[in-house]
Each structure stands twice: as structure tokens, then as C-alpha cells.
Amino acid sequence: MHWIDTIDLAYYTLRISMGKRKRERRPEMWVTTTDLPTTASHPFYARLNQLLAEHHFDDFVEGQCRSSDPIGVD
């Protein structure tokens, strides 16, 4: 009998895997944007936004750009 015939083939052919430890599940991390802290805006940009709103700048720009949209796209 040859020495290779005495080797346990199951030892070399069976897949052996490491077990996984059961751990406590962490709670889902979900933060809504309203819960995030806000920083104080610079006075320049606060005043700029106020002026743009008073003069309906957003409506003007949207009106100027709308004509380039394909038909059916809002």
C-alpha cells in the first residue's frame, strides 16, 4: 500500500468555513435633513436672496430657460 492511499481524502476535499459570531444588530442610521444643524448664512447672501425674491428673479430665469426644453418636459 502506498502512503498516499492512507491519506484521508475527506480532510482535503471538504470545505471548511469559519463560523460567524452572532452580534447585536445596530439600529438603522437615518437622519432627516430637518434634523441636521444649519449654519448661519453670510449676511451678503441673505440680503442677495431677499433681493432676488423681491424681484422674482427665479421666475424670470425659469421663463427664459423654459423655451429650450423639449416638448412635454416640464
N, C-alpha and C positions, 0 to 999 in steps of 0.2 A: 504494500500500500504506500502510495506517495504522500508526502506531508501535506500537499495541497488538498488531498481528499479529506483530511481531518479538520480543515477549517470550517467553522460554522458559517455557511453562506448567508443565513438569515441575519447574522450580525452585520454583514457588509451590504446587504441589499435592502433591508427595511429602512424606511425613512424615520428618522428620529427627530422630533421637534422639541423646542423648548416650550414649556408651558407659559401662559400669561397670567400674571397676578391679577386678581380682581381688585380693582381700585374704586374708590368713591368717584362717582361722576360729578364733574363740575357743573354748576348751573350754566345755562346758556348766557353768553355775554351779549346783551342787546341794549344799546343806548340810543334813545331817540334824540334827534337833533335839538329838540326843545330843551333837553336836559343838559346839553353841553354849555359850558360857560361862554359868555360873549365878552369880547374885549371892547373897550371904549374906542369909538372911531375918532379919527383925527377931525378937529373942527372944520378944516378946509373941506373934507369930503362930505361931512354932514351938511354944510351950507351948500355945496355943489349939488348934492342930491335934492335938497329943498328947492333950489332954483330950477333944476331940470324938471321937477314935478310940477312946479307952478306954471311953467311954460309948456307943459305937455310934450316934452321932448321925446319920450318913449313912443307916444302915439305918432308923432311926426316921422321918426325913423322907421317905425314899422310900416307906415304908409308908403314911404319911399322904397323900401325893400320888397314889399309885397308883390310888386309887378314882375319881379324876376322869378317868382315861384311858379312851378309848372301848374297847369290847371288841375284842380281837385286837391291840391296840397295846401293846407292852411297853416 
